[in-house]
Amino acid sequence: MPRHARGFDTAAAWDHLRRRDRRLGAWMERIGPIAPEPRWRKPFDPVDALARAIVFQQLSGKAASTIVGRVEAAIDSTRLHFDTLGRIDDAALRACGVSGNKTLALRDLAAREACGEIPTLRQMAGMHHDEIVAALVPIRGIGRWTVEMMLMFRLGRPDVLPADDLGIRKGAQRVDRRPQMPTPKELAVRGEKWAPYRTYAGLYLWRIADFSAAQKTATNRSQD
């Protein structure tokens, strides 16, 4: 079984995309090379990351960070897992600012971890990215987009294209000078040209979407 490294050669991705797609390549020249993501090399805990992604959903970064800080204080740990979340009941989670639906999602994540259903980082290294998506989307509160952000920004998988992402669709619209954004299905077909570096193409499409908004407001794209 092949092992997947965290991260990829962005110089090779740069050359490949510019050769395969002249329109995208022109934008890449305008923006310049995008450096490797620093988080590809940092320690990473999938369960903790998923728990934080649940809390961050539909909140500003500041508000979510405040809530996470309260939970960490209540459980006396910076590690959100089955064992640590078990130190706090649902009422206490709600008192920290965690909504009812997010509380249910955190409990589901913790229960699945306890049953061994959440792949470890070592196990993920031997899994195709589609297998990781299939393993994680059954968790309450975790959708495909959340897993794709993990694959791109934490695991450094080179060939992930979040076709449902609004920013990426806006970027593709700009590249192709379309009157309307492509549908997710159309974008998936369009993105076949960018394989095996669809992740790197996506990073540029987000930047291009920012240009299309007159550089006033950056496109929301992850729960950093």
Backbone torsions as a table, in degrees:
resi	resn	phi	psi	omega
1	MET	NA	129.5	-178.3
2	PRO	-68.2	145.9	175.7
3	ARG	-100.3	137.9	-177.4
4	HIS	-104.3	120.5	176.9
5	ALA	-72.5	157.2	174.0
6	ARG	-87.2	110.1	-178.5
7	GLY	106.1	170.3	-178.9
8	PHE	-152.6	172.7	-177.4
9	ASP	-79.0	101.8	-177.2
10	THR	-71.0	-25.1	176.5
11	ALA	-67.3	-41.4	176.9
12	ALA	-65.5	-39.2	178.5
13	ALA	-64.0	-41.8	177.8
14	TRP	-56.8	-50.6	-178.9
15	ASP	-63.4	-43.8	-177.4
16	HIS	-61.8	-48.9	-175.6
17	LEU	-67.6	-38.0	179.9
18	ARG	-67.4	-31.7	176.9
19	ARG	-74.5	-39.0	-172.5
20	ARG	-81.4	-25.2	-172.3
21	ASP	-142.0	102.1	-176.1
22	ARG	-65.4	-38.7	-179.1
23	ARG	-65.1	-47.6	177.0
24	LEU	-65.0	-39.6	179.8
25	GLY	-58.8	-36.6	178.6
26	ALA	-64.1	-40.4	176.4
27	TRP	-67.2	-38.8	179.0
28	MET	-60.9	-41.6	177.4
29	GLU	-61.3	-39.2	-178.9
30	ARG	-66.8	-41.0	-176.4
31	ILE	-82.3	-36.4	-176.6
32	GLY	94.4	167.6	-178.7
33	PRO	-61.5	139.8	174.2
34	ILE	-96.6	125.3	-176.1
35	ALA	-71.3	160.0	175.0
36	PRO	-57.2	148.1	179.8
37	GLU	-72.4	122.4	-178.2
38	PRO	-58.2	-30.6	-176.8
39	ARG	-69.4	-12.7	176.8
40	TRP	-61.8	-26.0	-175.5
41	ARG	-102.5	-3.3	-175.4
42	LYS	-91.4	152.3	175.6
43	PRO	-54.3	145.6	-171.9
44	PHE	-145.3	129.7	-179.2
45	ASP	-116.7	103.8	-174.4
46	PRO	-56.8	-44.0	-177.7
47	VAL	-64.4	-46.7	178.9
48	ASP	-61.0	-42.1	-179.8
49	ALA	-63.6	-40.8	178.9
50	LEU	-66.4	-39.5	178.2
51	ALA	-61.5	-43.4	179.8
52	ARG	-68.3	-36.4	177.5
53	ALA	-61.6	-38.0	178.3
54	ILE	-62.5	-46.5	-178.5
55	VAL	-64.9	-37.3	-175.2
56	PHE	-74.4	-16.2	-174.4
57	GLN	-57.8	130.2	173.8
58	GLN	62.3	24.2	176.5
59	LEU	-127.5	156.4	171.4
60	SER	-68.8	156.8	179.6
61	GLY	-58.4	-39.8	-178.4
62	LYS	-65.5	-46.0	-179.1
63	ALA	-64.1	-43.8	-179.0
64	ALA	-65.3	-40.3	179.6
65	SER	-63.1	-36.9	177.2
66	THR	-63.0	-44.5	179.9
67	ILE	-64.7	-44.5	178.8
68	VAL	-59.7	-41.5	179.2
69	GLY	-61.1	-38.8	177.4
70	ARG	-65.2	-42.2	179.3
71	VAL	-63.8	-44.5	179.6
72	GLU	-58.9	-41.0	178.8
73	ALA	-66.0	-39.5	-177.6
74	ALA	-68.1	-34.6	-179.0
75	ILE	-96.5	-3.1	-179.9
76	ASP	55.7	46.5	-179.8
77	SER	-162.4	148.7	172.6
78	THR	-96.9	10.0	-177.5
79	ARG	-114.0	113.8	-179.0
80	LEU	-93.2	103.1	-176.3
81	HIS	-143.6	177.4	179.4
82	PHE	-53.9	-47.6	-174.8
83	ASP	-70.0	-41.4	-177.6
84	THR	-76.4	-39.0	178.3
85	LEU	-67.1	-21.7	176.8
86	GLY	-69.8	-10.2	179.3
87	ARG	-81.6	-6.0	-174.3
88	ILE	-132.0	137.8	179.3
89	ASP	-89.6	174.0	-174.7
90	ASP	-62.5	-38.8	-179.2
91	ALA	-63.1	-38.6	179.2
92	ALA	-69.4	-36.9	175.3
93	LEU	-61.8	-43.1	178.6
94	ARG	-63.0	-37.6	179.1
95	ALA	-65.3	-26.2	176.5
96	CYS	-76.5	-13.0	-178.8
97	GLY	108.8	4.0	179.0
98	VAL	-80.6	125.7	-178.0
99	SER	-66.9	166.9	178.7
100	GLY	-60.9	-45.4	-179.9
101	ASN	-64.2	-39.1	179.8
102	LYS	-70.9	-32.7	175.1
103	THR	-62.2	-44.5	177.2
104	LEU	-61.9	-39.2	179.5
105	ALA	-65.8	-42.4	178.0
106	LEU	-63.3	-39.0	178.3
107	ARG	-66.3	-38.9	178.4
108	ASP	-65.6	-43.7	177.1
109	LEU	-59.0	-46.5	-178.6
110	ALA	-63.6	-41.0	179.6
111	ALA	-64.6	-40.3	179.1
112	ARG	-68.4	-35.9	175.9
113	GLU	-62.9	-44.3	-179.2
114	ALA	-61.5	-30.2	179.7
115	CYS	-87.4	0.7	179.3
116	GLY	77.5	22.3	-177.4
117	GLU	-87.3	-13.3	-178.5
118	ILE	-96.3	117.8	-179.4
119	PRO	-61.6	141.0	174.4
120	THR	-77.3	170.0	177.8
121	LEU	-61.1	-39.3	178.2
122	ARG	-64.0	-42.1	178.7
123	GLN	-66.4	-39.2	179.4
124	MET	-61.0	-31.2	-179.8
125	ALA	-61.3	-22.8	179.3
126	GLY	-102.0	9.0	-176.5
127	MET	-112.3	143.0	171.2
128	HIS	-67.7	153.0	-176.9
129	HIS	-62.1	-30.8	177.4
130	ASP	-67.6	-31.7	176.8
131	GLU	-68.4	-36.8	178.1
132	ILE	-66.5	-42.8	176.7
133	VAL	-58.4	-47.4	-177.9
134	ALA	-62.8	-32.8	-178.8
135	ALA	-75.3	-28.5	-171.1
136	LEU	-103.2	-26.8	-176.6
137	VAL	-68.2	-19.1	174.4
138	PRO	-67.3	-16.3	179.2
139	ILE	-65.6	132.3	178.0
140	ARG	-57.4	132.1	177.3
141	GLY	84.0	-1.8	179.6
142	ILE	-112.7	114.9	178.1
143	GLY	-104.6	177.6	-177.5
144	ARG	-59.7	-40.6	-177.7
145	TRP	-59.8	-43.1	179.8
146	THR	-60.3	-42.7	179.4
147	VAL	-67.8	-39.1	178.8
148	GLU	-62.2	-37.4	176.7
149	MET	-64.1	-38.4	175.9
150	MET	-63.3	-44.1	-179.5
151	LEU	-61.8	-40.5	-176.3
152	MET	-78.1	-48.4	-168.3
153	PHE	-97.3	-20.6	179.5
154	ARG	-110.3	-42.4	-179.5
155	LEU	-90.2	-16.9	175.7
156	GLY	66.2	35.4	177.4
157	ARG	-72.6	134.5	-170.7
158	PRO	-80.8	-16.4	-167.5
159	ASP	-126.8	50.8	179.9
160	VAL	-114.2	128.3	178.0
161	LEU	-127.7	106.1	178.7
162	PRO	-74.1	87.6	-171.5
163	ALA	-67.4	-18.0	179.0
164	ASP	-86.7	-9.8	-174.4
165	ASP	-70.3	128.7	-175.9
166	LEU	-63.2	-42.5	-179.5
167	GLY	-63.0	-41.6	179.1
168	ILE	-66.4	-39.7	177.8
169	ARG	-65.6	-38.5	176.7
170	LYS	-64.3	-41.1	178.6
171	GLY	-62.8	-42.0	178.5
172	ALA	-65.0	-37.5	176.2
173	GLN	-59.7	-42.5	-179.8
174	ARG	-66.1	-43.9	-179.7
175	VAL	-59.2	-45.3	-174.7
176	ASP	-91.6	1.7	178.5
177	ARG	53.9	46.8	-180.0
178	ARG	-88.4	149.1	175.6
179	PRO	-70.9	-24.4	179.5
180	GLN	-133.1	159.1	176.2
181	MET	-66.4	145.1	173.4
182	PRO	-67.4	149.2	173.0
183	THR	-69.5	161.3	176.7
184	PRO	-54.5	-39.5	179.3
185	LYS	-65.2	-43.7	178.3
186	GLU	-63.0	-39.5	179.7
187	LEU	-67.0	-39.0	178.7
188	ALA	-60.8	-41.6	177.8
189	VAL	-67.6	-44.0	178.3
190	ARG	-59.3	-37.6	-175.8
191	GLY	-74.4	-10.2	179.0
192	GLU	-60.2	-28.4	179.2
193	LYS	-66.0	-25.8	-175.2
194	TRP	-87.4	-11.2	179.1
195	ALA	-59.5	145.1	4.2
196	PRO	-95.4	30.6	-178.2
197	TYR	-126.6	44.7	-178.9
198	ARG	-67.1	-27.3	175.4
199	THR	-60.1	-46.9	-177.8
200	TYR	-66.5	-37.5	175.4
201	ALA	-60.9	-41.9	179.5
202	GLY	-61.3	-38.5	178.1
203	LEU	-60.5	-38.3	178.0
204	TYR	-73.1	-37.9	-179.6
205	LEU	-62.6	-36.8	174.9
206	TRP	-62.7	-43.8	178.9
207	ARG	-63.3	-40.3	-179.6
208	ILE	-66.1	-37.4	176.3
209	ALA	-61.6	-36.5	176.7
210	ASP	-63.7	-40.5	176.2
211	PHE	-61.1	-40.0	-176.9
212	SER	-68.3	-18.8	176.9
213	ALA	-94.9	22.4	178.5
214	ALA	61.2	23.1	176.1
215	GLN	59.7	24.0	-179.4
216	LYS	-85.5	-42.8	-176.8
217	THR	-133.6	125.6	179.4
218	ALA	-69.0	144.5	178.3
219	THR	-69.4	130.3	177.3
220	ASN	-69.7	122.9	-174.9
221	ARG	-138.2	-7.3	177.3
222	SER	-162.5	171.6	-177.4
223	GLN	-102.3	57.2	-179.4
224	ASP	-68.0	NA	NA
